[in-house]
Amino acid sequence: MKNHFEKANVLITGGLGFIGSNLAIRLVELGAKVTLVDNMLPRQGGNLFNIEPIKEKVHINFSDIRNELSMNYLVQGKDYIFHLAGQVNHVDSMRNPIKDLDINCKGTLVLLEACVHNNPSTRIVFAGTRGEYGKSVHIPVHEDHPTNPVGVYAVTNLTAEKMVLVYHKVKGLKGICLRITNTFGPRHQMMHDEYGVLNWFIRKALDNEAIPVFGDGAILRDFLFIDDLIEALLRSAVSPSAYGEVYNVGSGQGISFKNLAEKIVTITGEGRVAFVPFTRERKEVEPGDYVADIRKIRKATKWAPHISLDEGIRKTAEFYRKHRDHYWKK
Ligand SMILES: NC(=O)c1ccc[n+]([C@@H]2O[C@H](COP(=O)([O-])OP(=O)(O)OC[C@H]3O[C@@H](n4cnc5c(N)ncnc54)[C@H](O)[C@@H]3O)[C@@H](O)[C@H]2O)c1
């Protein structure tokens, strides 16, 4: 594929987090000039070690996407904007819904307004969630599936997505919305289990502890390795037919939590599987089975996932075995 990113000016909101930092590393490899904006929200994935390999090659702005003056300045001259800053913690979104609303909705609106007034020709990729669908009526889940989110985080993501689409339609901003499945890999936060379940399972295995699987572990989920997600973000940004569209991004394969935990024990050679009851907080935001139908993005951008679940787990375990001290203390 042609390299559209060589010498391109790129802004990544939430750039010190899991997805943002992996994207920044890939963009630097492609020759882009990368600016990261991040407010280091406590208990989320912002971590300076994430950008260790490229720290001399990117600009970092420690700011909040809700800050209009910062965003008005930061969007200027950017060819592409990847909007990854957000309140990501599903459980916390129910404990502290106003913060979730403020960051995910107001933050997105501030960014869109900044673009309209300071850089209307830029392209914006918004990282939404498969949680926007809520409980699956059928599987795999196509983009036309009903959207009935079960938690505040998923509602604010759906609202932010709709704002990107309205700004595309009414103000001509080139926005692309992705509904991303559970993604895992290096550079995800490993401090707590409130989001990023596969990474949490790997941490438990590497600590040689019990991997806690809720209920009977039969719920199906679709897990995607980070490198495949990064490729999907890049391809959608440079596909003009994707502007104003919504795409699922996932592996297209389902696996139960039970089988996932067993696989992690086998691959890492550590940990053990333990079944535990759902907590009330977890039950409240649990939408049940999910597997993405990825035909739409495949057709529009020629993207397809390439890294198997086994290979992704191996790569992730290898990363944290080497860099554990930067992610958690035992
Ligand atoms: N990781 C996944 O599986 C997944 C799945 C679906 C959607 N998403 C979405 O992708 C985006 C990135 O997720 P992630 O997994 O990289 O999470 P992350 O917690 O690792 O990264 C999010 C980053 O955003 C920053 N941030 C939060 N609020 C901010 C604000 N107001 N101003 C500036 N920076 C702010 C945080 O400090 C953090 O570094 C989120 O919007 C999330 O909802 C992620």
The ligand as a Tripos MOL2 file, in Angstrom:
@<TRIPOS>MOLECULE
LIG
   44    48     1     0     0
SMALL
NO_CHARGES

@<TRIPOS>ATOM
      1 N1         -8.5010   -0.8930   24.1010 N.am      1 LIG1
      2 C1         -9.6540   -1.3430   23.6630 C.2       1 LIG1
      3 O1         -9.9150   -2.5650   23.6800 O.2       1 LIG1
      4 C2        -10.6850   -0.3880   23.0910 C.ar      1 LIG1
      5 C3        -11.8410   -0.9270   22.5070 C.ar      1 LIG1
      6 C4        -12.7850   -0.0620   21.9960 C.ar      1 LIG1
      7 C5        -12.5760    1.2910   22.0250 C.ar      1 LIG1
      8 N2        -11.4520    1.8060   22.5960 N.ar      1 LIG1
      9 C6        -11.2980    3.2670   22.6350 C.3       1 LIG1
     10 O2        -10.0200    3.6360   22.1830 O.3       1 LIG1
     11 C7         -9.5720    4.8020   22.8780 C.3       1 LIG1
     12 C8         -8.1810    4.5450   23.4660 C.3       1 LIG1
     13 O3         -8.2490    3.4640   24.3890 O.3       1 LIG1
     14 P1         -6.9780    2.7940   25.0430 P.3       1 LIG1
     15 O4         -7.2690    1.3550   25.1680 O.co2     1 LIG1
     16 O5         -5.7470    3.2450   24.3420 O.co2     1 LIG1
     17 O6         -7.0550    3.4250   26.5200 O.3       1 LIG1
     18 P2         -5.8870    4.0630   27.4320 P.3       1 LIG1
     19 O7         -6.4600    4.2970   28.7850 O.co2     1 LIG1
     20 O8         -4.6730    3.2160   27.3560 O.co2     1 LIG1
     21 O9         -5.6060    5.4250   26.6910 O.3       1 LIG1
     22 C9         -6.4700    6.5320   26.7780 C.3       1 LIG1
     23 C10        -5.5860    7.7580   26.9590 C.3       1 LIG1
     24 O10        -6.4180    8.9110   26.9090 O.3       1 LIG1
     25 C11        -5.9300    9.8210   27.8650 C.3       1 LIG1
     26 N3         -7.0210   10.7400   28.2110 N.ar      1 LIG1
     27 C12        -8.1640   10.4530   28.8710 C.ar      1 LIG1
     28 N4         -8.9210   11.5510   29.0050 N.ar      1 LIG1
     29 C13        -8.2420   12.5630   28.4060 C.ar      1 LIG1
     30 C14        -8.5050   13.9350   28.2220 C.ar      1 LIG1
     31 N5         -9.6210   14.4890   28.7030 N.pl3     1 LIG1
     32 N6         -7.5940   14.6970   27.5670 N.ar      1 LIG1
     33 C15        -6.4580   14.1360   27.0990 C.ar      1 LIG1
     34 N7         -6.1400   12.8280   27.2510 N.ar      1 LIG1
     35 C16        -7.0290   12.0470   27.9000 C.ar      1 LIG1
     36 C17        -5.4850    8.9580   29.0360 C.3       1 LIG1
     37 O11        -4.5730    9.6310   29.8880 O.3       1 LIG1
     38 C18        -4.8640    7.7720   28.3100 C.3       1 LIG1
     39 O12        -3.4740    7.9460   28.1030 O.3       1 LIG1
     40 C19       -10.6230    5.1010   23.9450 C.3       1 LIG1
     41 O13       -11.4660    6.1350   23.4910 O.3       1 LIG1
     42 C20       -11.3990    3.8050   24.0530 C.3       1 LIG1
     43 O14       -12.7490    4.0370   24.4350 O.3       1 LIG1
     44 C21       -10.4990    0.9900   23.1330 C.ar      1 LIG1
@<TRIPOS>BOND
     1     1     2 1
     2     2     3 2
     3     2     4 1
     4     4     5 ar
     5     4    44 ar
     6     5     6 ar
     7     6     7 ar
     8     7     8 ar
     9     8     9 1
    10     8    44 ar
    11     9    10 1
    12     9    42 1
    13    10    11 1
    14    11    12 1
    15    11    40 1
    16    12    13 1
    17    13    14 1
    18    14    15 2
    19    14    16 1
    20    14    17 1
    21    17    18 1
    22    18    19 2
    23    18    20 1
    24    18    21 1
    25    21    22 1
    26    22    23 1
    27    23    24 1
    28    23    38 1
    29    24    25 1
    30    25    26 1
    31    25    36 1
    32    26    27 ar
    33    26    35 ar
    34    27    28 ar
    35    28    29 ar
    36    29    30 ar
    37    29    35 ar
    38    30    31 1
    39    30    32 ar
    40    32    33 ar
    41    33    34 ar
    42    34    35 ar
    43    36    37 1
    44    36    38 1
    45    38    39 1
    46    40    41 1
    47    40    42 1
    48    42    43 1
@<TRIPOS>SUBSTRUCTURE
     1 LIG1         1 GROUP 0 **** ****
